[in-house]
Protein backbone atom coordinates (compact mmCIF):
# COMPACT_ATOMS: atom_id res chain seq x y z
CA UNK A 1 0.00 0.00 0.00
CA UNK A 2 1.30 3.47 -0.82
CA UNK A 3 0.20 6.92 0.25
CA UNK A 4 1.18 10.41 -0.95
CA UNK A 5 4.39 12.08 0.13
CA UNK A 6 4.47 15.41 1.96
CA UNK A 7 3.77 18.78 0.38
CA UNK A 8 6.56 21.30 0.97
CA UNK A 9 5.58 24.27 3.14
CA UNK A 10 7.50 27.50 3.73
CA UNK A 11 9.24 27.71 7.07
CA UNK A 12 7.02 29.21 9.75
CA UNK A 13 3.78 27.87 8.29
CA UNK A 14 1.54 25.00 9.19
CA UNK A 15 1.82 22.13 6.73
CA UNK A 16 -1.28 20.07 5.91
CA UNK A 17 -1.19 16.98 3.72
CA UNK A 18 -4.35 15.10 2.80
CA UNK A 19 -3.55 11.40 3.28
CA UNK A 20 -5.61 8.50 1.98
CA UNK A 21 -4.74 4.93 1.08
CA UNK A 22 -4.82 3.69 -2.50
CA UNK A 23 -6.38 0.24 -2.00
CA UNK A 24 -9.25 -0.79 -4.24
CA UNK A 25 -12.70 -0.36 -2.64
CA UNK A 26 -14.51 -3.41 -1.27
CA UNK A 27 -17.07 -4.91 -3.68
CA UNK A 28 -19.91 -5.31 -1.17
CA UNK A 29 -22.34 -7.32 -3.36
CA UNK A 30 -19.58 -9.76 -4.31
CA UNK A 31 -18.50 -10.01 -0.65
CA UNK A 32 -22.09 -10.78 0.41
CA UNK A 33 -22.33 -13.57 -2.16
CA UNK A 34 -19.02 -14.97 -0.98
CA UNK A 35 -20.16 -15.00 2.66
CA UNK A 36 -23.38 -16.76 1.69
CA UNK A 37 -21.34 -19.36 -0.22
CA UNK A 38 -19.05 -19.80 2.77
CA UNK A 39 -22.03 -20.39 5.08
CA UNK A 40 -23.33 -23.06 2.74
CA UNK A 41 -19.87 -24.65 2.56
CA UNK A 42 -19.86 -24.75 6.37
CA UNK A 43 -23.18 -26.61 6.37
CA UNK A 44 -25.34 -23.61 7.25
CA UNK A 45 -28.32 -22.27 5.32
CA UNK A 46 -28.00 -18.51 4.73
CA UNK A 47 -31.73 -18.39 4.03
CA UNK A 48 -32.55 -19.27 7.64
CA UNK A 49 -34.17 -16.35 9.51
CA UNK A 50 -31.28 -15.92 11.92
CA UNK A 51 -28.70 -15.98 9.10
CA UNK A 52 -30.57 -14.03 6.44
CA UNK A 53 -28.77 -10.76 7.22
CA UNK A 54 -25.42 -12.33 8.06
CA UNK A 55 -23.85 -12.02 4.58
CA UNK A 56 -24.63 -8.30 4.49
CA UNK A 57 -23.39 -7.74 8.03
CA UNK A 58 -20.16 -9.67 7.51
CA UNK A 59 -19.42 -7.91 4.21
CA UNK A 60 -20.00 -4.51 5.85
CA UNK A 61 -17.83 -5.45 8.82
CA UNK A 62 -14.90 -6.50 6.65
CA UNK A 63 -15.28 -3.38 4.51
CA UNK A 64 -14.98 -1.26 7.65
CA UNK A 65 -11.99 -3.24 8.94
CA UNK A 66 -10.18 -2.91 5.61
CA UNK A 67 -10.83 0.77 4.91
CA UNK A 68 -8.62 3.38 6.54
CA UNK A 69 -10.02 6.86 7.10
CA UNK A 70 -8.54 9.77 5.18
CA UNK A 71 -6.99 12.47 7.36
CA UNK A 72 -4.97 15.66 7.28
CA UNK A 73 -1.34 15.15 8.26
CA UNK A 74 -0.54 18.33 10.18
CA UNK A 75 3.02 19.40 10.90
CA UNK A 76 4.38 22.58 12.49
CA UNK A 77 7.76 24.27 12.27
CA UNK A 78 10.04 23.37 15.16
CA UNK A 79 10.79 27.03 15.88
CA UNK A 80 11.77 26.39 19.50
CA UNK A 81 14.34 23.81 18.47
CA UNK A 82 12.81 21.02 20.56
CA UNK A 83 15.25 18.11 20.35
CA UNK A 84 13.97 15.60 22.91
CA UNK A 85 11.87 12.53 22.23
CA UNK A 86 8.12 12.72 21.54
CA UNK A 87 6.36 9.44 22.38
CA UNK A 88 2.68 8.47 22.36
CA UNK A 89 1.93 5.18 24.12
CA UNK A 90 -1.07 2.85 24.48
CA UNK A 91 -2.46 3.63 21.02
CA UNK A 92 -5.14 1.00 20.27
CA UNK A 93 -4.41 -1.09 17.20
CA UNK A 94 -6.76 -3.46 15.39
CA UNK A 95 -5.97 -5.31 12.20
CA UNK A 96 -6.72 -8.55 10.35
CA UNK A 97 -4.26 -11.42 10.08
CA UNK A 98 -3.82 -12.06 6.37
CA UNK A 99 -3.35 -15.80 6.96
CA UNK A 100 -6.65 -16.54 8.74
CA UNK A 101 -8.72 -13.31 8.41
CA UNK A 102 -8.96 -13.20 12.21
CA UNK A 103 -8.35 -10.05 14.26
CA UNK A 104 -5.16 -9.04 15.97
CA UNK A 105 -5.66 -6.44 18.68
CA UNK A 106 -3.35 -4.64 21.04
CA UNK A 107 -1.53 -1.37 21.62
CA UNK A 108 1.27 0.52 19.93
CA UNK A 109 3.82 3.07 21.05
CA UNK A 110 5.20 5.51 18.47
CA UNK A 111 7.96 8.03 19.07
CA UNK A 112 10.28 10.30 17.15
CA UNK A 113 13.15 12.73 17.61
CA UNK A 114 12.05 15.95 15.88
CA UNK A 115 13.94 17.51 13.05
CA UNK A 116 12.75 20.73 11.44
CA UNK A 117 9.06 19.98 11.93
CA UNK A 118 6.75 18.70 14.68
CA UNK A 119 3.81 16.40 14.04
CA UNK A 120 0.31 16.86 15.45
CA UNK A 121 0.13 14.18 18.14
CA UNK A 122 -3.15 12.62 17.03
CA UNK A 123 -1.60 11.99 13.61
CA UNK A 124 0.61 9.23 14.99
CA UNK A 125 -2.53 7.22 15.71
CA UNK A 126 -3.93 8.14 12.30
CA UNK A 127 -0.85 6.84 10.50
CA UNK A 128 -1.04 3.61 12.49
CA UNK A 129 -4.69 3.13 11.53
CA UNK A 130 -3.93 3.86 7.87
CA UNK A 131 -1.74 0.74 7.67
CA UNK A 132 -3.62 -1.38 10.23
CA UNK A 133 -6.86 -1.27 8.22
CA UNK A 134 -5.61 -3.95 5.87
CA UNK A 135 -4.81 -7.65 5.70
CA UNK A 136 -1.58 -7.64 7.67
CA UNK A 137 1.18 -9.42 9.48
CA UNK A 138 2.33 -7.58 12.59
CA UNK A 139 5.97 -7.37 11.53
CA UNK A 140 5.09 -5.61 8.27
CA UNK A 141 2.60 -3.29 9.96
CA UNK A 142 5.23 -2.14 12.45
CA UNK A 143 7.79 -1.54 9.72
CA UNK A 144 5.35 0.30 7.44
CA UNK A 145 4.45 2.83 10.12
CA UNK A 146 8.10 3.51 10.97
CA UNK A 147 9.12 3.78 7.30
CA UNK A 148 6.27 6.13 6.45
CA UNK A 149 7.02 8.49 9.33
CA UNK A 150 10.74 8.50 8.52
CA UNK A 151 10.06 9.26 4.86
CA UNK A 152 7.33 11.87 5.34
CA UNK A 153 8.34 13.65 8.56
CA UNK A 154 12.15 13.51 8.13
CA UNK A 155 12.86 13.27 11.89
CA UNK A 156 16.23 12.46 13.41
CA UNK A 157 14.84 9.12 14.52
CA UNK A 158 11.63 7.07 14.67
CA UNK A 159 10.55 4.16 16.83
CA UNK A 160 7.44 1.96 16.69
CA UNK A 161 6.55 -0.87 19.08
CA UNK A 162 3.39 -2.97 18.66
CA UNK A 163 2.16 -5.51 21.24
CA UNK A 164 -0.84 -7.53 20.10
CA UNK A 165 -2.81 -10.70 20.69
CA UNK A 166 -3.64 -12.73 17.59
CA UNK A 167 -6.93 -14.59 17.58
CA UNK A 168 -5.48 -17.05 15.07
CA UNK A 169 -3.21 -18.10 17.94
CA UNK A 170 -5.58 -17.70 20.89
CA UNK A 171 -8.76 -19.22 19.37
CA UNK A 172 -7.33 -21.99 17.19
CA UNK A 173 -4.19 -24.05 16.77
CA UNK A 174 -2.17 -23.81 19.97
CA UNK A 175 -5.00 -21.80 21.65
CA UNK A 176 -2.52 -19.73 23.63
CA UNK A 177 -5.06 -17.29 25.01
CA UNK A 178 -3.50 -14.15 26.46
CA UNK A 179 -0.19 -14.47 24.64
CA UNK A 180 1.17 -11.30 23.06
CA UNK A 181 3.49 -10.72 20.13
CA UNK A 182 5.80 -7.70 20.38
CA UNK A 183 7.45 -6.19 17.31
CA UNK A 184 9.59 -3.10 16.90
CA UNK A 185 11.01 -0.96 14.11
CA UNK A 186 13.64 1.74 14.66
CA UNK A 187 15.20 4.31 12.34
CA UNK A 188 17.85 6.99 12.63
CA UNK A 189 19.23 7.78 16.07
CA UNK A 190 16.76 5.45 17.75
CA UNK A 191 18.49 2.60 15.93
CA UNK A 192 22.06 3.88 15.75
CA UNK A 193 22.52 5.52 19.16
CA UNK A 194 22.36 3.13 22.11
CA UNK A 195 21.26 5.77 24.64
CA UNK A 196 18.45 7.06 22.43
CA UNK A 197 17.30 3.51 21.71
CA UNK A 198 17.31 2.65 25.43
CA UNK A 199 15.40 5.82 26.30
CA UNK A 200 12.71 5.04 23.74
CA UNK A 201 12.33 1.44 24.87
CA UNK A 202 12.18 2.56 28.52
CA UNK A 203 9.49 5.13 27.77
CA UNK A 204 7.44 2.47 25.97
CA UNK A 205 7.92 -0.11 28.71
CA UNK A 206 9.81 -2.57 26.51
CA UNK A 207 13.37 -2.06 27.77
CA UNK A 208 15.13 -5.02 29.37
Residue pairs with C-beta under 8 A, 6 or more apart in sequence:
1 21
1 22
1 23
1 131
1 134
1 144
2 22
3 19
3 20
3 21
3 22
3 130
3 148
4 17
4 18
4 19
4 20
5 151
5 152
6 15
6 17
6 73
6 75
6 152
6 153
7 15
7 16
7 17
8 15
9 15
9 75
11 77
11 116
12 77
12 79
13 77
14 74
14 75
14 76
15 73
15 74
15 75
15 76
15 117
16 72
16 73
16 74
17 72
17 73
17 75
17 152
18 70
18 71
18 72
18 73
19 70
19 71
19 72
19 73
19 126
19 127
19 130
20 68
20 70
21 68
21 130
21 133
21 134
23 66
23 67
23 134
25 67
26 59
26 62
26 63
26 66
26 67
28 59
28 60
28 63
31 55
31 58
31 59
31 62
31 63
32 55
32 56
32 58
32 59
33 55
34 59
35 46
35 54
35 55
35 58
35 59
36 46
36 55
39 45
39 46
39 51
39 54
39 55
40 46
44 51
45 51
46 52
46 54
46 55
62 96
62 101
65 94
65 95
65 96
65 103
65 133
66 96
66 133
66 134
66 135
67 133
68 129
68 130
68 131
68 132
68 133
68 134
69 126
69 129
69 130
69 133
71 123
71 126
71 130
73 119
73 120
73 123
73 126
73 127
73 152
74 119
74 120
74 123
75 117
75 118
75 119
75 120
75 153
76 117
76 118
76 120
77 116
77 117
77 118
78 114
78 115
78 116
78 117
78 118
82 114
82 118
83 113
83 114
83 156
84 113
85 111
85 112
85 113
85 196
85 199
85 200
85 203
86 111
86 112
86 113
86 114
86 118
86 119
86 121
87 109
87 110
87 111
87 159
87 200
87 203
87 204
88 109
88 110
88 111
88 121
88 124
88 125
89 107
89 109
89 203
89 204
89 205
90 107
90 109
91 107
91 108
91 109
91 110
91 124
91 125
91 128
92 105
92 106
92 107
93 104
93 105
93 106
93 107
93 108
93 128
93 129
93 132
93 141
93 162
93 164
94 103
94 104
94 105
94 132
95 103
95 104
95 132
95 133
95 134
95 136
95 138
95 141
95 164
96 102
96 103
96 104
96 134
96 135
96 136
97 103
97 104
97 135
97 136
97 137
97 166
97 167
97 168
98 135
98 136
98 137
99 137
99 168
100 167
100 168
100 172
101 135
102 166
102 167
102 168
102 171
102 172
103 167
104 136
104 138
104 164
104 165
104 166
104 167
104 168
104 181
105 164
105 165
105 167
106 162
106 163
106 164
106 165
106 180
107 162
107 163
107 164
108 128
108 142
108 145
108 160
108 161
108 162
108 163
109 159
109 160
109 161
109 203
109 204
109 205
109 206
110 124
110 125
110 127
110 128
110 145
110 149
110 158
110 159
110 160
110 161
111 158
111 159
111 160
111 190
111 200
111 203
111 204
112 119
112 149
112 153
112 155
112 156
112 157
112 158
112 159
113 155
113 156
113 157
113 158
113 188
113 189
113 190
113 196
114 155
114 156
115 153
115 154
115 155
115 156
116 154
117 153
117 154
119 149
119 153
124 149
127 145
127 148
127 149
128 145
130 148
131 141
131 144
131 145
131 148
132 141
134 141
138 162
138 164
138 166
138 181
138 183
139 183
141 162
141 183
142 160
142 161
142 162
142 183
142 184
142 185
143 160
143 185
145 160
145 185
146 158
146 159
146 160
146 185
146 186
146 187
147 185
147 187
149 155
149 158
149 160
150 158
150 187
150 188
155 188
156 188
156 189
157 186
157 187
157 188
157 189
157 190
157 191
157 192
157 193
157 196
158 185
158 186
158 187
158 188
158 190
159 184
159 185
159 186
159 187
159 190
159 197
159 200
159 201
159 204
160 184
160 185
160 186
161 182
161 183
161 184
161 201
161 204
161 206
162 182
162 183
162 184
163 180
163 181
163 182
163 206
164 180
164 181
165 178
165 179
165 180
165 181
166 181
169 175
169 176
169 179
170 176
170 177
170 178
170 179
171 177
182 206
184 201
184 206
186 197
186 200
189 196
190 196
190 197
190 200
191 197
198 207
201 207
201 208
